[in-house]
């Protein structure tokens, strides 16, 4: 069948014999391709369960521990499987099950002028409960980006910038580009802005200390891991990362400690 989809055609040129896309290793096989988790690169085929292409989306919905994956580019895709793919169009469909829209974004990022929406432009167009994100300072934006978007939380290569934080490299993330802040980032930014407002309203404790103390208290009584996108939970990994960024800025003298 003739290729009619430019992103797929361009991607196949770059693919060669194998290619890493997020956490998925794509390898050419006789008559088609094979997908498997990067962690299973060296495993024998018969040691991996076969997951048909239509079952890849359900596979990508949950972590190995059964937690829902709200961000499909998070580095917690379950390993232990392989997917034989017969044709080129089936490959496109398979990748879209694992990383929705990623192939189209990859092609868009290759344009001379990619359709990137940077942080300030993005937050200024928000309304309703997200309007508060437009009030974030550059320093706040910097901490939020550094806390929300590192490779341990998301493998998308962030092309948008803000708060003096530059774009990601392919080497630090993956081939999958991020052209604008996502819904997870927006909710995290909203919560971070609210937390800063509450702190400014008055405690005698500094911002980093208050977050860390609250997390320690909550962790002592919690019975299950924090959900990835539950930013009301003070033990959420991104909330803790933000507290660490605040502590780092405080130590560097770029964040004023309230007293």
BELDAKA-V870889 format. One record per residue. N is the residue number from 0. RES is the residue in three letters. SS is DSSP state (alpha for helix, beta for strand, coil for the rest). OMEGA is omega in whole degrees, -180 to 180 (none if undefined). NEAR is the number of other C-alpha atoms within 10 Angstrom. Layout:
((N | RES | SS | OMEGA | NEAR) (N | RES | SS | OMEGA | NEAR))
This chain:
((0 | UNK | coil | -180 | 6) (1 | UNK | coil | 178 | 7) (2 | UNK | coil | -179 | 10) (3 | UNK | coil | -176 | 9) (4 | UNK | coil | -176 | 11) (5 | UNK | alpha | 179 | 11) (6 | UNK | alpha | -180 | 18) (7 | UNK | alpha | -180 | 18) (8 | UNK | alpha | 180 | 16) (9 | UNK | alpha | -178 | 14) (10 | UNK | alpha | -180 | 16) (11 | UNK | alpha | 176 | 16) (12 | UNK | alpha | -179 | 8) (13 | UNK | alpha | -173 | 10) (14 | UNK | alpha | -175 | 14) (15 | UNK | coil | 179 | 11) (16 | UNK | coil | 179 | 11) (17 | UNK | beta | -177 | 16) (18 | UNK | beta | 176 | 17) (19 | UNK | beta | -178 | 17) (20 | UNK | beta | -172 | 22) (21 | UNK | coil | 176 | 24) (22 | UNK | coil | -174 | 21) (23 | UNK | beta | 176 | 22) (24 | UNK | beta | 178 | 18) (25 | UNK | beta | -180 | 23) (26 | UNK | beta | 174 | 18) (27 | UNK | beta | 175 | 16) (28 | UNK | beta | 179 | 14) (29 | UNK | coil | 180 | 7) (30 | UNK | coil | 180 | 10) (31 | UNK | beta | -174 | 14) (32 | UNK | beta | 170 | 19) (33 | UNK | beta | 175 | 18) (34 | UNK | beta | 173 | 26) (35 | UNK | beta | 177 | 24) (36 | UNK | beta | 179 | 20) (37 | UNK | alpha | -179 | 17) (38 | UNK | alpha | -178 | 13) (39 | UNK | alpha | -176 | 17) (40 | UNK | coil | -174 | 12) (41 | UNK | coil | -177 | 7) (42 | UNK | coil | 178 | 12) (43 | UNK | coil | -178 | 8) (44 | UNK | alpha | -177 | 13) (45 | UNK | alpha | 176 | 9) (46 | UNK | alpha | -178 | 11) (47 | UNK | coil | 177 | 15) (48 | UNK | beta | 179 | 12) (49 | UNK | beta | 177 | 15) (50 | UNK | coil | 178 | 16) (51 | UNK | coil | -178 | 13) (52 | UNK | alpha | -179 | 20) (53 | UNK | alpha | -179 | 13) (54 | UNK | alpha | -179 | 14) (55 | UNK | alpha | 179 | 20) (56 | UNK | alpha | 174 | 17) (57 | UNK | alpha | 178 | 10) (58 | UNK | alpha | -175 | 17) (59 | UNK | alpha | -175 | 21) (60 | UNK | coil | -173 | 18) (61 | UNK | beta | 176 | 17) (62 | UNK | coil | 178 | 16) (63 | UNK | coil | 179 | 13) (64 | UNK | coil | 178 | 9) (65 | UNK | coil | 180 | 9) (66 | UNK | coil | 179 | 13) (67 | UNK | beta | 180 | 15) (68 | UNK | coil | -180 | 18) (69 | UNK | coil | -179 | 15) (70 | UNK | coil | -174 | 19) (71 | UNK | coil | 177 | 21) (72 | UNK | coil | 176 | 24) (73 | UNK | coil | -177 | 19) (74 | UNK | coil | -179 | 18) (75 | UNK | coil | 175 | 19) (76 | UNK | coil | -177 | 20) (77 | UNK | coil | 177 | 17) (78 | UNK | coil | 172 | 18) (79 | UNK | coil | -176 | 16) (80 | UNK | beta | 170 | 20) (81 | UNK | beta | -178 | 23) (82 | UNK | beta | 172 | 22) (83 | UNK | beta | -179 | 21) (84 | UNK | beta | -171 | 23) (85 | UNK | coil | -173 | 15) (86 | UNK | coil | -176 | 12) (87 | UNK | alpha | 179 | 18) (88 | UNK | alpha | 175 | 16) (89 | UNK | alpha | 177 | 16) (90 | UNK | alpha | 178 | 22) (91 | UNK | alpha | 180 | 20) (92 | UNK | alpha | -179 | 17) (93 | UNK | alpha | 180 | 22) (94 | UNK | alpha | -180 | 20) (95 | UNK | alpha | 176 | 16) (96 | UNK | alpha | -177 | 21) (97 | UNK | alpha | -178 | 24) (98 | UNK | coil | -175 | 21) (99 | UNK | coil | 176 | 15) (100 | UNK | coil | -173 | 12) (101 | UNK | alpha | -178 | 23) (102 | UNK | alpha | 177 | 22) (103 | UNK | alpha | 178 | 18) (104 | UNK | alpha | 178 | 18) (105 | UNK | alpha | 179 | 20) (106 | UNK | alpha | -180 | 18) (107 | UNK | alpha | -179 | 17) (108 | UNK | alpha | 180 | 19) (109 | UNK | coil | -180 | 13) (110 | UNK | coil | 177 | 9) (111 | UNK | coil | 177 | 7) (112 | UNK | coil | -178 | 8) (113 | UNK | coil | -180 | 14) (114 | UNK | coil | -177 | 15) (115 | UNK | coil | 174 | 18) (116 | UNK | coil | -177 | 16) (117 | UNK | coil | -172 | 16) (118 | UNK | alpha | -173 | 21) (119 | UNK | alpha | 178 | 19) (120 | UNK | alpha | -178 | 13) (121 | UNK | alpha | -176 | 17) (122 | UNK | alpha | -179 | 21) (123 | UNK | alpha | 179 | 14) (124 | UNK | coil | -180 | 11) (125 | UNK | coil | 179 | 14) (126 | UNK | coil | 179 | 11) (127 | UNK | alpha | -175 | 6) (128 | UNK | alpha | 179 | 9) (129 | UNK | alpha | 180 | 17) (130 | UNK | alpha | -179 | 13) (131 | UNK | alpha | -178 | 17) (132 | UNK | alpha | 178 | 27) (133 | UNK | alpha | -179 | 20) (134 | UNK | alpha | -179 | 13) (135 | UNK | coil | 177 | 19) (136 | UNK | coil | 177 | 12) (137 | UNK | alpha | 179 | 15) (138 | UNK | alpha | 177 | 16) (139 | UNK | alpha | 179 | 22) (140 | UNK | alpha | 180 | 24) (141 | UNK | alpha | -179 | 19) (142 | UNK | alpha | -178 | 22) (143 | UNK | alpha | 179 | 27) (144 | UNK | alpha | -179 | 22) (145 | UNK | alpha | -178 | 16) (146 | UNK | alpha | -172 | 22) (147 | UNK | alpha | -165 | 21) (148 | UNK | coil | 178 | 20) (149 | UNK | coil | -175 | 18) (150 | UNK | coil | 180 | 16) (151 | UNK | coil | 177 | 11) (152 | UNK | coil | -176 | 17) (153 | UNK | coil | -179 | 20) (154 | UNK | coil | 177 | 27) (155 | UNK | coil | 180 | 27) (156 | UNK | beta | -175 | 24) (157 | UNK | beta | 178 | 25) (158 | UNK | coil | 178 | 20) (159 | UNK | coil | -176 | 21) (160 | UNK | coil | 178 | 21) (161 | UNK | beta | 177 | 18) (162 | UNK | coil | -178 | 18) (163 | UNK | coil | 179 | 11) (164 | UNK | beta | -177 | 15) (165 | UNK | coil | -180 | 12) (166 | UNK | coil | 178 | 13) (167 | UNK | coil | 173 | 21) (168 | UNK | coil | 175 | 14) (169 | UNK | coil | -177 | 14) (170 | UNK | coil | -177 | 8) (171 | UNK | coil | -177 | 12) (172 | UNK | coil | -179 | 19) (173 | UNK | coil | 177 | 20) (174 | UNK | coil | -175 | 21) (175 | UNK | coil | -178 | 24) (176 | UNK | beta | 173 | 25) (177 | UNK | beta | -172 | 23) (178 | UNK | coil | 177 | 21) (179 | UNK | coil | 179 | 18) (180 | UNK | coil | -177 | 20) (181 | UNK | coil | -179 | 12) (182 | UNK | alpha | 178 | 12) (183 | UNK | alpha | 178 | 16) (184 | UNK | alpha | -178 | 17) (185 | UNK | alpha | 179 | 18) (186 | UNK | alpha | 178 | 17) (187 | UNK | alpha | 179 | 24) (188 | UNK | alpha | 178 | 25) (189 | UNK | alpha | -179 | 20) (190 | UNK | alpha | 179 | 19) (191 | UNK | alpha | 178 | 24) (192 | UNK | alpha | 179 | 22) (193 | UNK | alpha | 179 | 14) (194 | UNK | alpha | 179 | 16) (195 | UNK | alpha | 177 | 13) (196 | UNK | alpha | -179 | 11) (197 | UNK | alpha | 179 | 12) (198 | UNK | alpha | -180 | 17) (199 | UNK | alpha | -179 | 13) (200 | UNK | coil | 165 | 8) (201 | UNK | coil | 152 | 11) (202 | UNK | coil | 178 | 12) (203 | UNK | coil | -177 | 11) (204 | UNK | coil | 180 | 14) (205 | UNK | coil | -174 | 19) (206 | UNK | alpha | -179 | 24) (207 | UNK | alpha | -178 | 19) (208 | UNK | alpha | -178 | 14) (209 | UNK | alpha | 179 | 15) (210 | UNK | alpha | -177 | 21) (211 | UNK | alpha | 178 | 20) (212 | UNK | alpha | 179 | 13) (213 | UNK | alpha | 179 | 13) (214 | UNK | alpha | -179 | 19) (215 | UNK | alpha | 179 | 13) (216 | UNK | alpha | -179 | 12) (217 | UNK | alpha | -178 | 14) (218 | UNK | alpha | -178 | 17) (219 | UNK | alpha | -176 | 8) (220 | UNK | alpha | -176 | 8) (221 | UNK | coil | -177 | 10) (222 | UNK | coil | 179 | 8) (223 | UNK | coil | -178 | 7) (224 | UNK | coil | 178 | 12) (225 | UNK | coil | 177 | 17) (226 | UNK | coil | -172 | 16) (227 | UNK | coil | -175 | 18) (228 | UNK | coil | 177 | 19) (229 | UNK | coil | -175 | 17) (230 | UNK | coil | 170 | 20) (231 | UNK | coil | 179 | 14) (232 | UNK | coil | -178 | 18) (233 | UNK | coil | 177 | 21) (234 | UNK | coil | 177 | 23) (235 | UNK | coil | -176 | 19) (236 | UNK | alpha | 179 | 21) (237 | UNK | alpha | 175 | 24) (238 | UNK | alpha | 179 | 25) (239 | UNK | alpha | 178 | 18) (240 | UNK | alpha | 178 | 19) (241 | UNK | alpha | 177 | 25) (242 | UNK | alpha | 178 | 24) (243 | UNK | alpha | 178 | 19) (244 | UNK | alpha | 177 | 19) (245 | UNK | alpha | 179 | 26) (246 | UNK | alpha | 180 | 20) (247 | UNK | alpha | 179 | 15) (248 | UNK | alpha | 178 | 17) (249 | UNK | alpha | 179 | 16) (250 | UNK | alpha | -180 | 12) (251 | UNK | alpha | 179 | 10) (252 | UNK | coil | 180 | 10) (253 | UNK | coil | 176 | 12) (254 | UNK | coil | -177 | 16) (255 | UNK | coil | 177 | 13) (256 | UNK | coil | 179 | 16) (257 | UNK | coil | 179 | 12) (258 | UNK | coil | none | 8))
